[in-house]
Amino acid sequence: MILLWLIVIPIAAGAVAGLAGRWSKPAARWVSLAAVSADFAIAVALWVRHAGTLSLAGRPVWIVEWRREWIPEFGISFHLGMDGLSLLLVTLTFFLGIVSVLVSWTEIREGVGFFHLNLMWILAGIAGVFLALDLFLFYFAWELMLVPMYFLIAIWGHGRRVYAAVKFFIFTQLSGLLMLIAILALFFLHHSATGVYTFDYLALLNTPIPPGTATWVMLGFFIAFAVKLPMVPLHSWLPDAHTEAPTAGSVILAGLLLKTGGYGLIRFILPLFPDAARAFAPAAMVLGVVGILYGAIAAFGQTDFKRLVAYTSISHLGFVLLGVFAFTPLALTGAVVTMLAHGISTGALFVIAGAVQHRIHTREMGRMGGLWDTMPKMGGAALFFALGSLGLPGLGDFVGEFLVLLGTWPVSRVLAVLAAAGVLGATLYALRLVQRVFQGPNVHQWRLPDLNAREALVIGAMSVVLLWLGLYPQPVLDAFSPSPAVAQQEARR
């Protein structure tokens, strides 16, 4: 039942933190920190224990699986499973969960208990998405992420927080309803072919679907995942949500919620609809490259620190979309590494943006400049993660994007070259960020405290992880095996 505990612990901790927060704010924080630390320890222990058995002959292996009947009349079960892909993303979830609790330690002063209740339940929903092997359960977890994140933005956000929260809710709820329709369509198609009603992922993998129908059902899933990724032109909710969210909300949005979109593409689109996905691949790859270029150009034009970092996510996740639909093992592996590295580098930039905003009460880069003089440690950290964001060799983002480009080259040289141009765009916006915020004269005469011990611990841990991904990504590469659908399509090609 260890997979169940990964979900139950944050749900229970959220309830306890919500109650404890009425009498003691520190108690709510410590309960949440203990819960996510315990789940992170479980994930790491699973990784160490199963390091050599995560794949077999190039195919993913379910290292842990747990199933109980839930609503058997409708073929619904509480079915959880973990393979290498799930393990990587669950580990990232609880690592960034620890980061989110620590960065909100002093930022959140009102409604601390309710804040941590929502934070824990978001993490539980995300873990459920990465572990669910029943499509009804998957949809339940997918929706579980939505309401707590709405509250996180609307109550503890900044400026136009209600507008940003409502926009986030509408985009994700409507796309989620499309996915529900697609899930039900797959449910009935499987029954018509086999006479069995089931939402079980493993049973639905072999469902025979007419080509035209398969395309429409696939698009229902694809739109939901594309909104979460986010893909241009379904991205407009993201800059507002990132900008107005509290720091912990921005870290979870960038580091985890966006990854549920990439995970959905890999876990559901490719194996369930291999032929329809292959036919749709050219359009999806073009949309990925559009996102890479558009995100880089839009980021370069921003004057708001957090909004700039938000647009970089659109650019980086464009590499994920391109890598998934290139249908080569190298590109797909690069997409997974990009998801992990982006979660760390962009999450860290949001931590730094939140720390700067907490000190000077503005996100406008025109009111900054020269902050290196008064906060050299924070300036050095910002430079490090900006270099990671632009794809500096030796850091994790480089490995992921390089593998995507390498895997895309045999499929489309034009798209690979255009995507590589996005790396140049990343160089421009990353250096512009560091120059406008930290370099130059301190014309405003800022005298600000540098990183404190808690912030230094968070930034230091994220730096180590990003370096590890860049210098020794082999454990990640060993953990993830391209899906059989990709291997099959590669063989055909």
C-alpha positions in Angstrom: 0.0 0.0 0.0 3.0 2.3 -0.2 1.6 4.1 -3.3 -1.6 4.8 -1.4 0.4 6.3 1.4 2.0 8.7 -1.0 -1.4 10.2 -1.5 -3.0 9.7 1.9 -0.1 11.3 3.8 -0.5 14.8 2.2 -4.3 14.6 2.4 -4.2 13.8 6.1 -1.4 16.3 6.8 -3.5 19.0 5.0 -6.5 18.3 7.3 -4.3 18.3 10.4 -2.5 21.5 9.3 -5.8 23.2 8.6 -7.0 22.4 12.2 -3.6 23.1 13.8 -3.4 26.5 12.1 -6.3 27.8 14.1 -4.1 27.6 17.3 -0.5 27.6 16.0 0.8 28.9 12.7 4.2 27.2 13.2 2.5 23.9 13.9 0.7 24.0 10.5 4.0 24.6 8.8 5.9 21.9 10.6 3.1 19.3 9.9 3.2 20.1 6.2 7.0 20.0 6.1 7.1 16.6 7.9 4.5 15.2 5.5 6.2 16.1 2.2 9.6 15.1 3.7 8.2 11.7 4.5 6.8 11.3 1.0 10.0 12.5 -0.6 11.9 9.9 1.6 9.6 7.2 0.4 10.1 8.1 -3.3 13.9 8.2 -2.9 13.8 4.8 -1.1 11.7 3.3 -3.9 14.2 4.7 -6.5 17.2 3.2 -4.6 15.4 -0.1 -4.1 14.3 -0.6 -7.7 17.1 1.3 -9.5 18.1 -1.8 -11.5 14.6 -3.0 -12.4 12.9 0.1 -13.8 13.0 -1.2 -17.4 13.3 -4.6 -19.1 14.4 -4.9 -22.7 13.7 -1.2 -23.3 10.2 -1.4 -21.9 8.9 0.2 -18.7 8.2 -2.1 -15.8 5.6 -1.5 -13.1 7.7 -1.7 -10.0 4.9 -1.2 -7.6 1.2 -1.8 -8.2 -1.8 -1.7 -5.9 -5.5 -2.3 -6.7 -8.8 -2.4 -4.9 -12.3 -2.5 -6.3 -14.1 0.8 -6.0 -17.3 0.8 -8.1 -17.2 -2.6 -9.8 -20.6 -2.2 -11.5 -19.0 0.5 -13.7 -15.6 -1.1 -14.0 -14.0 1.5 -11.6 -11.2 0.5 -9.4 -8.7 2.2 -7.1 -5.7 1.2 -9.3 -2.3 2.7 -8.7 1.0 1.9 -10.4 4.5 3.2 -10.6 7.1 2.8 -13.3 10.2 4.8 -14.0 8.3 7.8 -15.4 5.9 7.9 -12.5 8.8 7.5 -10.0 10.8 10.4 -11.5 7.8 12.8 -11.4 6.6 11.7 -8.0 10.1 12.4 -6.6 10.1 15.8 -8.3 6.6 16.4 -6.8 7.7 16.0 -3.2 11.1 17.7 -3.6 9.3 20.8 -4.9 6.7 20.3 -2.2 9.4 20.7 0.4 10.6 23.8 -1.5 7.1 25.2 -1.5 6.6 24.8 2.2 9.9 26.4 3.0 9.5 29.4 0.7 6.1 30.2 2.2 7.4 29.9 5.8 7.4 33.7 6.4 5.6 34.9 3.2 2.2 33.5 4.3 1.0 35.1 7.5 -2.8 35.0 7.3 -4.9 31.9 7.0 -1.8 29.7 7.4 -3.7 26.5 8.2 -6.0 26.8 5.3 -3.1 27.7 3.0 -1.2 24.5 4.0 -4.4 22.4 3.6 -4.7 23.6 0.0 -1.0 23.1 -0.6 -1.0 19.5 0.7 -4.1 18.6 -1.3 -2.6 20.0 -4.5 0.4 17.8 -4.0 -1.9 14.8 -3.3 -3.8 15.4 -6.5 -0.6 15.7 -8.5 0.8 12.5 -7.0 -2.6 10.8 -7.9 -2.3 12.0 -11.5 1.2 10.4 -11.8 0.1 7.1 -10.1 -3.4 6.5 -11.3 -3.9 3.5 -13.6 -7.7 3.8 -13.7 -9.0 6.6 -16.0 -11.8 7.5 -13.7 -9.4 7.8 -10.8 -7.0 9.8 -13.0 -9.8 12.3 -13.8 -10.7 12.5 -10.1 -7.1 13.4 -9.2 -6.8 15.7 -12.2 -9.8 17.7 -10.8 -8.5 17.5 -7.3 -5.6 19.7 -8.3 -7.9 22.4 -9.6 -9.9 23.8 -6.6 -7.0 24.1 -4.1 -4.9 25.9 -6.7 -7.8 28.3 -7.4 -7.9 29.1 -3.6 -4.1 29.4 -3.5 -4.1 32.1 -6.2 -7.3 33.8 -5.3 -6.7 34.2 -1.5 -2.9 34.5 -1.2 -2.0 35.9 -4.6 -1.1 39.5 -5.6 -2.8 42.3 -7.5 -5.4 40.8 -9.9 -5.4 37.5 -8.1 -9.1 36.8 -8.5 -9.0 37.5 -12.2 -6.0 35.2 -12.6 -7.6 32.4 -10.5 -10.9 32.5 -12.4 -9.1 32.5 -15.7 -7.0 29.5 -14.6 -10.2 27.7 -13.4 -12.1 28.3 -16.6 -9.3 27.1 -18.9 -8.5 24.0 -16.9 -12.1 23.1 -16.1 -13.4 23.3 -19.7 -10.4 21.4 -21.1 -10.9 18.8 -18.3 -14.5 18.3 -19.3 -13.4 17.6 -22.9 -11.1 14.9 -21.4 -13.9 13.4 -19.4 -16.0 13.1 -22.6 -13.0 11.4 -24.3 -12.6 9.0 -21.3 -16.3 8.1 -21.5 -16.0 7.6 -25.3 -13.0 5.2 -24.8 -15.0 3.4 -22.1 -17.9 2.7 -24.4 -15.8 1.9 -27.4 -14.0 -0.7 -25.3 -17.3 -2.2 -24.2 -18.6 -2.3 -27.8 -15.4 -4.2 -28.8 -15.1 -6.6 -25.9 -18.4 -6.5 -24.0 -16.5 -5.4 -20.8 -17.1 -2.1 -19.0 -13.8 -0.9 -17.6 -11.8 2.3 -16.9 -8.6 0.3 -16.3 -5.7 1.8 -18.3 -3.9 -1.5 -19.0 -7.1 -3.1 -20.4 -7.9 0.0 -22.5 -4.5 -0.1 -24.1 -5.6 -2.7 -26.6 -8.9 -1.3 -27.5 -9.6 -1.4 -31.3 -10.9 2.0 -32.4 -11.8 3.1 -36.0 -9.1 5.6 -37.3 -11.5 8.5 -37.6 -13.0 8.0 -34.2 -9.5 7.5 -32.6 -8.5 11.0 -33.8 -11.5 12.7 -32.2 -11.1 10.8 -28.9 -7.3 11.5 -28.9 -8.0 15.3 -29.4 -10.2 15.3 -26.3 -7.2 14.1 -24.3 -4.8 16.2 -26.2 -6.6 19.5 -25.6 -6.7 18.9 -21.8 -3.0 18.1 -21.7 -2.1 21.0 -24.1 -3.8 23.5 -21.8 -1.9 22.3 -18.8 1.4 22.1 -20.7 0.6 24.9 -21.9 0.7 25.0 -25.7 0.3 28.1 -27.8 -2.5 29.3 -28.3 -4.0 27.7 -25.2 -1.5 29.4 -22.9 -3.0 32.7 -22.0 -4.0 31.7 -18.5 -0.4 30.9 -17.5 1.3 34.3 -17.4 -1.5 35.8 -15.3 -1.6 32.8 -12.9 2.2 32.7 -12.5 2.4 36.5 -11.9 -0.3 36.8 -9.3 0.2 33.5 -7.4 2.2 33.4 -4.2 5.7 32.1 -4.5 4.7 28.6 -3.5 1.9 28.6 -6.0 4.3 29.7 -8.8 6.7 27.0 -7.9 4.0 24.3 -8.0 2.5 25.7 -11.2 5.8 25.8 -13.1 7.4 22.8 -11.5 4.6 20.4 -11.2 1.2 21.3 -12.7 2.6 21.9 -16.1 4.3 18.5 -15.9 0.9 16.8 -15.7 0.3 17.9 -19.2 3.6 16.5 -20.5 3.0 13.3 -18.5 -0.5 12.9 -20.0 0.9 13.1 -23.5 3.5 10.4 -22.8 1.3 8.1 -20.6 -2.0 8.3 -22.5 -1.8 9.9 -26.0 1.1 7.7 -27.3 0.1 4.3 -26.0 -3.7 4.6 -26.3 -3.8 6.2 -29.8 -0.4 5.4 -31.5 -1.7 5.7 -35.0 -3.8 8.8 -34.5 -0.9 10.4 -32.6 1.5 9.6 -35.4 -0.9 11.2 -38.0 -1.2 14.2 -35.7 2.5 14.5 -35.0 3.5 17.0 -37.7 0.9 19.5 -36.5 1.9 19.0 -32.9 5.6 19.4 -33.6 4.9 22.7 -35.4 2.9 23.9 -32.5 5.8 22.9 -30.2 8.3 25.0 -32.2 5.8 27.9 -32.3 5.7 27.7 -28.5 9.5 27.6 -28.2 9.9 30.8 -30.4 6.9 32.7 -29.1 7.7 32.0 -25.5 11.3 33.3 -25.9 10.2 36.4 -27.8 7.5 37.2 -25.3 9.8 36.6 -22.3 12.3 39.0 -23.8 9.7 41.8 -24.0 8.5 41.6 -20.4 9.1 44.2 -17.7 7.7 42.2 -14.8 10.1 39.7 -13.2 7.6 36.9 -12.6 5.9 37.4 -15.9 9.2 37.1 -17.8 9.9 33.8 -16.0 6.3 32.6 -16.8 6.8 33.1 -20.5 10.0 31.1 -20.4 7.9 28.1 -19.3 6.0 28.3 -22.6 9.2 28.2 -24.5 10.7 25.3 -22.5 7.6 23.2 -22.5 7.5 23.6 -26.3 10.6 21.4 -26.3 8.5 18.8 -24.4 5.7 18.9 -27.0 8.3 18.7 -29.8 10.1 15.8 -28.2 7.0 13.7 -27.5 5.7 13.9 -31.0 9.0 13.5 -32.8 8.4 9.7 -32.1 12.0 8.9 -31.5 13.4 7.4 -28.2 16.1 10.1 -27.9 13.6 13.0 -28.3 11.1 11.4 -25.9 13.8 10.8 -23.3 14.9 14.5 -23.8 11.3 15.6 -23.2 11.3 13.8 -19.8 14.7 15.3 -18.8 13.5 18.7 -19.9 10.4 18.4 -17.7 12.6 17.6 -14.6 15.2 20.2 -15.3 12.6 22.9 -16.1 10.9 22.1 -12.8 14.1 22.8 -10.9 15.5 25.8 -12.8 12.2 27.7 -13.4 11.0 26.9 -9.9 14.2 28.3 -8.5 13.8 31.5 -10.5 10.3 31.9 -9.1 11.8 31.4 -5.6 14.2 34.2 -6.3 11.5 36.4 -7.8 9.4 35.9 -4.8 12.3 36.7 -2.5 13.0 40.0 -4.4 9.3 41.0 -4.4 9.1 40.3 -0.6 12.0 42.7 0.0 11.2 45.6 -2.3 7.4 45.0 -2.8 7.5 45.2 -6.6 8.1 42.9 -9.6 8.9 45.7 -12.1 12.4 45.3 -13.3 12.6 49.0 -14.2 12.6 49.7 -10.4 15.4 47.2 -9.8 19.0 47.2 -11.0 22.2 47.1 -9.0 20.8 44.5 -6.6 24.1 42.5 -6.8 25.7 45.2 -4.7 23.4 44.6 -1.8 22.5 40.9 -2.4 25.5 39.2 -4.1 24.5 35.7 -3.0 21.0 36.1 -4.5 22.5 37.6 -7.6 24.9 34.7 -8.0 22.0 32.2 -7.6 19.9 34.1 -10.2 22.8 34.0 -12.7 23.2 30.3 -12.1 19.6 29.4 -12.8 19.4 31.9 -15.6 22.3 30.1 -17.2 20.5 26.8 -16.6 17.4 28.2 -18.3 19.3 29.2 -21.4 20.7 25.7 -21.7 24.3 26.1 -20.5 26.2 22.8 -20.9 26.7 21.1 -17.6 23.2 22.0 -16.3 20.1 19.9 -16.6 18.2 22.0 -19.2 21.0 21.5 -21.7 20.8 17.7 -21.5 17.0 17.6 -22.1 16.9 20.2 -24.9 20.0 18.7 -26.7 18.4 15.2 -26.7 15.1 16.7 -28.0 17.0 18.4 -30.9 19.1 15.3 -31.6 16.0 13.1 -31.7 14.1 15.6 -33.9 16.8 16.1 -36.5 16.1 12.8 -38.3 12.4 13.6 -38.4 12.5 17.2 -39.5 15.7 19.2 -39.9 13.7 22.4 -40.4 11.9 22.1 -37.1 15.1 21.1 -35.3 16.9 24.2 -36.6 14.0 26.5 -35.7 13.8 25.0 -32.2 17.6 25.5 -31.8 16.9 29.2 -32.6 14.7 29.2 -29.5 17.9 28.4 -27.5 19.4 31.7 -28.8 16.2 33.5 -27.7 16.6 31.9 -24.2 20.1 33.4 -24.1 18.7 36.9 -24.8 16.0 36.8 -22.2 18.1 35.1 -19.5 20.9 37.6 -19.7 18.4 40.5 -19.9 16.8 39.3 -16.7 20.1 39.2 -14.8 21.3 42.6 -16.3 18.1 44.5 -15.5 17.6 43.1 -12.0 21.0 42.6 -10.5 23.6 44.4 -12.7 24.3 48.1 -13.3 24.4 50.9 -10.8 22.3 50.8 -7.6 20.4 54.0 -8.6 17.6 53.4 -6.1 20.1 53.0 -3.2 18.7 49.6 -2.2 20.0 48.2 1.1 18.5 44.8 1.4 19.2 41.6 3.3 20.8 38.8 1.2 19.7 35.2 1.3 18.9 33.9 4.8 19.7 30.4 6.0 16.3 29.0 4.9 16.5 30.5 1.4 20.1 29.5 1.0 19.2 25.9 1.9 16.4 25.8 -0.7 18.5 27.5 -3.4 21.5 25.3 -2.6 19.5 22.1 -2.8 18.0 23.1 -6.2 21.4 24.0 -7.5 22.8 20.6 -6.6 19.9 18.8 -8.3 20.3 20.9 -11.5 24.0 20.2 -11.6 23.4 16.5 -11.0 21.0 16.4 -14.0 23.5 18.2 -16.1 26.7 16.3 -15.2 25.3 12.8 -14.4 21.8 12.3 -15.8 22.4 8.5 -16.2 20.2 7.5 -13.3 17.3 9.4 -14.9 18.0 7.9 -18.3 18.1 4.5 -16.7 14.8 5.1 -14.9 12.8 6.1 -18.0 12.3 3.9 -21.0 10.5 5.2 -24.1 7.1 3.7 -24.4 6.4 0.7 -26.6 4.3 2.9 -28.9 7.4 5.1 -29.6 9.6 2.1 -30.2 7.1 0.6 -32.5 6.7 3.8 -34.5 10.5 4.2 -34.7 10.8 0.6 -36.1 8.2 1.4 -38.8 10.0 4.7 -39.7 
